[in-house]
């Protein structure tokens, strides 16, 4: 079976894709379709062999977006129906209690992914549409679902259980599931590889910091806790999501602000986090506002760092000791100030950041802690597409 895998990440109004070789990691082509289903602003950027194509215009739905993307593949000399794609790997956000391993998509699997939309209403419907559309456009090629929740499926009962009525929780699948699992697993394994250490002997804390953000505690290669919960709302402060929140705020808003459920969901998913505090959710824009002395931006940054440090402390206690702290994803890999501020003043715990190393950007995994520091602090670029490609290939080869 060919190791050439098409990886798709279908969002609510976007599709991110890569065509790559699972064995070597070589990317043949990649692209992003945005503003799907919107009246204006539809755009697909496609890169292949040093060429960059941009198509602008309406994208009716995900099937139309994939059809246009497939045409752009053709423009750069690749016919996806004949080039030898061995599998299509799909990022699926929520696997619930049903899926915790890469799974070949059948009609029944697709139906279950749709049913799990109750747990991830912003994500699973789009994931399912992406799978359905690709099955139509590439008939006969195995489709593999790789679940964001899989790495955290085996969380200890004490970590995954919410203290609400047990019968209600069991009846409605209420537990901590965790997300970004593909990234947390990938970068923690890469950290062990970089250090030349046995993965099963390391205690790690991983910070996946992008527009969505999460942290995890990993003992001997097994996740024992993570910040996101039943949904991706819990935990760290994010671009547009608040992270940890007193649940009493929701009924309070319904009573005193006259908000309905849809408005509360909009507030918590789209208009909170850094955006709610400062007006912007892009961390680069936030940094520019902080440099200008914008008080709201400064507070947003301080709240963001405070939450990181709170979970760092919790996971240090939970693990008992830590060997490695990893930063990954857009903010984690690029914002030196976040890394420095998150770990400031912790030299007594063996945790330090070397200013020169932290400010120096180099490709690949890099160490930002001082030489011979008791705790290794690393920046590890994530590559969820490669992890999904390898999972899909291993299942179908």
QUIMO-V191818 format. One record per residue. N is the residue number from 1. RES is the residue in three letters. SS is DSSP state (H for helix, E for strand, - for the rest). PHI is phi in degrees with one decimal (999 if undefined). Layout:
N/RES/SS/PHI + N/RES/SS/PHI
//
This chain:
1/UNK/-/999 + 2/UNK/-/-60.2 + 3/UNK/-/-89.4 + 4/UNK/E/-80.0 + 5/UNK/E/-127.2 + 6/UNK/E/-94.8 + 7/UNK/E/-108.8 + 8/UNK/E/-123.1 + 9/UNK/E/-124.2 + 10/UNK/E/-92.8 + 11/UNK/-/-94.5 + 12/UNK/-/-63.5 + 13/UNK/-/-137.8 + 14/UNK/E/-150.9 + 15/UNK/E/-137.5 + 16/UNK/E/-104.7 + 17/UNK/E/-142.9 + 18/UNK/E/-144.3 + 19/UNK/E/-109.8 + 20/UNK/E/-147.9 + 21/UNK/E/-89.8 + 22/UNK/-/-65.1 + 23/UNK/-/-70.0 + 24/UNK/-/-92.3 + 25/UNK/-/83.7 + 26/UNK/-/-64.1 + 27/UNK/E/-90.6 + 28/UNK/E/-84.8 + 29/UNK/E/-158.1 + 30/UNK/E/-153.0 + 31/UNK/E/-171.0 + 32/UNK/E/-144.3 + 33/UNK/E/-103.2 + 34/UNK/E/-126.3 + 35/UNK/-/58.7 + 36/UNK/-/-68.9 + 37/UNK/-/82.4 + 38/UNK/-/-94.8 + 39/UNK/-/-67.2 + 40/UNK/-/-135.0 + 41/UNK/-/91.4 + 42/UNK/-/-58.1 + 43/UNK/E/-155.3 + 44/UNK/E/-125.4 + 45/UNK/E/-109.5 + 46/UNK/E/-125.5 + 47/UNK/E/-123.1 + 48/UNK/E/-157.7 + 49/UNK/-/56.3 + 50/UNK/-/85.2 + 51/UNK/E/-96.5 + 52/UNK/E/-126.1 + 53/UNK/E/-107.5 + 54/UNK/E/-129.4 + 55/UNK/E/-112.1 + 56/UNK/E/-120.2 + 57/UNK/-/153.2 + 58/UNK/-/-59.3 + 59/UNK/-/-122.1 + 60/UNK/-/-62.9 + 61/UNK/-/-159.3 + 62/UNK/H/-65.0 + 63/UNK/H/-63.4 + 64/UNK/H/-65.1 + 65/UNK/H/-62.9 + 66/UNK/H/-66.3 + 67/UNK/H/-60.4 + 68/UNK/H/-66.5 + 69/UNK/H/-64.1 + 70/UNK/H/-62.5 + 71/UNK/H/-64.4 + 72/UNK/H/-70.7 + 73/UNK/H/-57.4 + 74/UNK/H/-59.6 + 75/UNK/H/-61.2 + 76/UNK/-/-102.0 + 77/UNK/-/87.6 + 78/UNK/-/-120.4 + 79/UNK/-/-100.0 + 80/UNK/-/-64.6 + 81/UNK/-/-80.4 + 82/UNK/-/-127.2 + 83/UNK/-/-74.1 + 84/UNK/-/101.3 + 85/UNK/-/-64.3 + 86/UNK/-/-85.5 + 87/UNK/E/-164.0 + 88/UNK/E/-115.6 + 89/UNK/E/-101.9 + 90/UNK/E/-115.1 + 91/UNK/E/-76.2 + 92/UNK/E/-119.6 + 93/UNK/-/-69.8 + 94/UNK/-/-119.9 + 95/UNK/-/-104.5 + 96/UNK/-/55.1 + 97/UNK/-/-88.1 + 98/UNK/-/-92.5 + 99/UNK/-/-117.8 + 100/UNK/-/-139.8 + 101/UNK/-/-135.8 + 102/UNK/-/-52.9 + 103/UNK/E/-135.3 + 104/UNK/E/-68.3 + 105/UNK/-/-80.8 + 106/UNK/-/-114.0 + 107/UNK/H/-59.5 + 108/UNK/H/-66.9 + 109/UNK/H/-62.7 + 110/UNK/H/-62.2 + 111/UNK/H/-61.8 + 112/UNK/H/-67.5 + 113/UNK/H/-60.6 + 114/UNK/H/-65.2 + 115/UNK/H/-61.7 + 116/UNK/H/-75.1 + 117/UNK/H/-61.4 + 118/UNK/H/-60.3 + 119/UNK/-/-88.5 + 120/UNK/-/-142.7 + 121/UNK/-/-65.5 + 122/UNK/-/-90.6 + 123/UNK/-/-118.4 + 124/UNK/H/-59.2 + 125/UNK/H/-58.2 + 126/UNK/H/-66.7 + 127/UNK/H/-58.6 + 128/UNK/H/-65.6 + 129/UNK/H/-63.6 + 130/UNK/H/-61.9 + 131/UNK/H/-64.7 + 132/UNK/H/-59.7 + 133/UNK/H/-66.1 + 134/UNK/H/-69.5 + 135/UNK/H/-61.3 + 136/UNK/H/-74.0 + 137/UNK/H/-80.7 + 138/UNK/-/-126.8 + 139/UNK/-/-65.0 + 140/UNK/-/90.5 + 141/UNK/-/-93.8 + 142/UNK/-/-58.2 + 143/UNK/E/-108.0 + 144/UNK/E/-122.2 + 145/UNK/E/-94.6 + 146/UNK/E/-118.0 + 147/UNK/E/-99.4 + 148/UNK/-/-60.2 + 149/UNK/-/-87.8 + 150/UNK/H/-60.7 + 151/UNK/H/-61.7 + 152/UNK/H/-102.8 + 153/UNK/-/-59.5 + 154/UNK/-/-93.5 + 155/UNK/-/-53.4 + 156/UNK/-/-56.7 + 157/UNK/H/-54.8 + 158/UNK/H/-65.6 + 159/UNK/H/-85.4 + 160/UNK/H/-96.1 + 161/UNK/-/-95.3 + 162/UNK/-/-91.1 + 163/UNK/-/-85.4 + 164/UNK/-/-123.1 + 165/UNK/-/-51.5 + 166/UNK/H/-62.2 + 167/UNK/H/-69.0 + 168/UNK/H/-63.3 + 169/UNK/H/-61.2 + 170/UNK/H/-65.1 + 171/UNK/H/-68.5 + 172/UNK/H/-120.4 + 173/UNK/-/65.4 + 174/UNK/-/-89.0 + 175/UNK/-/-163.2 + 176/UNK/-/-78.8 + 177/UNK/-/-106.6 + 178/UNK/-/78.8 + 179/UNK/-/-140.9 + 180/UNK/-/62.2 + 181/UNK/H/-60.4 + 182/UNK/H/-60.6 + 183/UNK/H/-69.8 + 184/UNK/H/-60.0 + 185/UNK/H/-67.1 + 186/UNK/H/-60.6 + 187/UNK/H/-72.9 + 188/UNK/H/-68.3 + 189/UNK/H/-68.7 + 190/UNK/H/-64.9 + 191/UNK/H/-62.7 + 192/UNK/H/-62.3 + 193/UNK/H/-61.5 + 194/UNK/H/-61.1 + 195/UNK/H/-82.3 + 196/UNK/-/66.9 + 197/UNK/-/-112.0 + 198/UNK/-/-72.4 + 199/UNK/H/-55.3 + 200/UNK/H/-78.8 + 201/UNK/H/-108.9 + 202/UNK/-/-105.2 + 203/UNK/E/-98.8 + 204/UNK/E/-129.4 + 205/UNK/E/-116.9 + 206/UNK/E/-114.2 + 207/UNK/E/-111.0 + 208/UNK/E/-94.9 + 209/UNK/E/-117.7 + 210/UNK/-/-130.8 + 211/UNK/-/-63.1 + 212/UNK/-/-95.1 + 213/UNK/E/-139.5 + 214/UNK/E/-154.7 + 215/UNK/E/-127.6 + 216/UNK/E/-142.4 + 217/UNK/E/-110.2 + 218/UNK/E/-125.1 + 219/UNK/E/-109.2 + 220/UNK/-/57.8 + 221/UNK/-/83.9 + 222/UNK/E/-118.5 + 223/UNK/E/-69.9 + 224/UNK/E/-112.3 + 225/UNK/E/-166.9 + 226/UNK/E/-156.2 + 227/UNK/-/-85.0 + 228/UNK/-/-71.3 + 229/UNK/-/-117.9 + 230/UNK/-/-65.2 + 231/UNK/-/-128.5 + 232/UNK/-/-76.8 + 233/UNK/-/-84.7 + 234/UNK/-/-77.8 + 235/UNK/-/104.4 + 236/UNK/-/-71.0 + 237/UNK/-/-70.2 + 238/UNK/-/-124.1 + 239/UNK/-/-59.2 + 240/UNK/-/-127.1 + 241/UNK/-/-115.8 + 242/UNK/-/-81.1 + 243/UNK/-/71.9 + 244/UNK/-/-53.5 + 245/UNK/-/-149.5 + 246/UNK/-/-61.2 + 247/UNK/-/-61.3 + 248/UNK/H/-66.2 + 249/UNK/H/-64.3 + 250/UNK/H/-64.2 + 251/UNK/H/-64.5 + 252/UNK/H/-62.3 + 253/UNK/H/-65.8 + 254/UNK/H/-63.6 + 255/UNK/H/-76.7 + 256/UNK/H/-96.3 + 257/UNK/-/-104.2 + 258/UNK/-/57.6 + 259/UNK/-/-91.9 + 260/UNK/-/-93.4 + 261/UNK/H/-59.6 + 262/UNK/H/-61.5 + 263/UNK/H/-70.0 + 264/UNK/H/-65.0 + 265/UNK/H/-63.1 + 266/UNK/H/-61.6 + 267/UNK/H/-59.1 + 268/UNK/H/-76.9 + 269/UNK/H/-91.8 + 270/UNK/H/-117.2 + 271/UNK/-/-125.1 + 272/UNK/-/-117.5 + 273/UNK/H/60.9 + 274/UNK/H/-61.0 + 275/UNK/H/-63.8 + 276/UNK/H/-65.2 + 277/UNK/H/-82.8 + 278/UNK/H/-121.9 + 279/UNK/-/96.1 + 280/UNK/-/-131.5 + 281/UNK/-/-112.0 + 282/UNK/-/-76.6 + 283/UNK/H/-66.0 + 284/UNK/H/-66.8 + 285/UNK/H/-65.4 + 286/UNK/H/-59.8 + 287/UNK/H/-60.3 + 288/UNK/H/-64.0 + 289/UNK/H/-67.0 + 290/UNK/H/-61.1 + 291/UNK/H/-62.3 + 292/UNK/-/-84.2 + 293/UNK/-/83.2 + 294/UNK/-/-66.7 + 295/UNK/H/-64.7 + 296/UNK/H/-65.2 + 297/UNK/H/-67.1 + 298/UNK/H/-61.9 + 299/UNK/H/-65.3 + 300/UNK/H/-58.2 + 301/UNK/H/-63.6 + 302/UNK/H/-63.6 + 303/UNK/H/-63.9 + 304/UNK/H/-58.6 + 305/UNK/H/-67.5 + 306/UNK/H/-57.2 + 307/UNK/H/-68.2 + 308/UNK/H/-58.4 + 309/UNK/H/-67.6 + 310/UNK/H/-63.3 + 311/UNK/H/-74.0 + 312/UNK/H/-58.5 + 313/UNK/H/-62.0 + 314/UNK/H/-61.7 + 315/UNK/H/-76.2 + 316/UNK/H/-60.4 + 317/UNK/H/-67.2 + 318/UNK/H/-62.8 + 319/UNK/H/-80.7 + 320/UNK/-/87.9 + 321/UNK/-/-157.9 + 322/UNK/-/-131.3 + 323/UNK/-/-97.5 + 324/UNK/E/-141.4 + 325/UNK/E/-117.0 + 326/UNK/E/-117.7 + 327/UNK/E/-112.3 + 328/UNK/E/-147.9 + 329/UNK/H/74.1 + 330/UNK/H/-52.8 + 331/UNK/H/-75.2 + 332/UNK/H/-60.5 + 333/UNK/H/-84.5 + 334/UNK/H/-115.5 + 335/UNK/-/-97.2 + 336/UNK/H/-61.8 + 337/UNK/H/-64.9 + 338/UNK/H/-64.2 + 339/UNK/H/-62.6 + 340/UNK/H/-65.9 + 341/UNK/H/-71.6 + 342/UNK/H/-63.9 + 343/UNK/-/-111.7 + 344/UNK/-/-65.8 + 345/UNK/-/73.1 + 346/UNK/-/-112.6 + 347/UNK/H/-61.6 + 348/UNK/H/-65.6 + 349/UNK/H/-100.5 + 350/UNK/-/80.5 + 351/UNK/-/-112.1 + 352/UNK/-/-142.3 + 353/UNK/-/-119.5 + 354/UNK/-/-79.4 + 355/UNK/H/-56.6 + 356/UNK/H/-64.2 + 357/UNK/H/-64.3 + 358/UNK/H/-66.1 + 359/UNK/H/-84.4 + 360/UNK/-/-88.6 + 361/UNK/-/-94.6 + 362/UNK/-/-134.9 + 363/UNK/-/-69.6 + 364/UNK/-/80.8 + 365/UNK/-/-69.7 + 366/UNK/E/-143.0 + 367/UNK/E/-90.9 + 368/UNK/-/-118.2 + 369/UNK/-/-89.9 + 370/UNK/-/-64.3 + 371/UNK/-/-59.0 + 372/UNK/-/66.2 + 373/UNK/-/-65.3 + 374/UNK/-/-58.9 + 375/UNK/-/-113.4 + 376/UNK/E/-76.5 + 377/UNK/E/-116.8 + 378/UNK/E/-125.2 + 379/UNK/E/-107.2 + 380/UNK/-/-125.4 + 381/UNK/-/-59.0 + 382/UNK/-/-81.9 + 383/UNK/-/-149.4 + 384/UNK/H/-64.6 + 385/UNK/H/-63.1 + 386/UNK/H/-65.0 + 387/UNK/H/-61.9 + 388/UNK/H/-66.6 + 389/UNK/H/-60.2 + 390/UNK/H/-69.0 + 391/UNK/H/-65.6 + 392/UNK/H/-66.2 + 393/UNK/H/-66.4 + 394/UNK/H/-63.5 + 395/UNK/H/-81.2 + 396/UNK/H/-113.0 + 397/UNK/-/-67.1
//
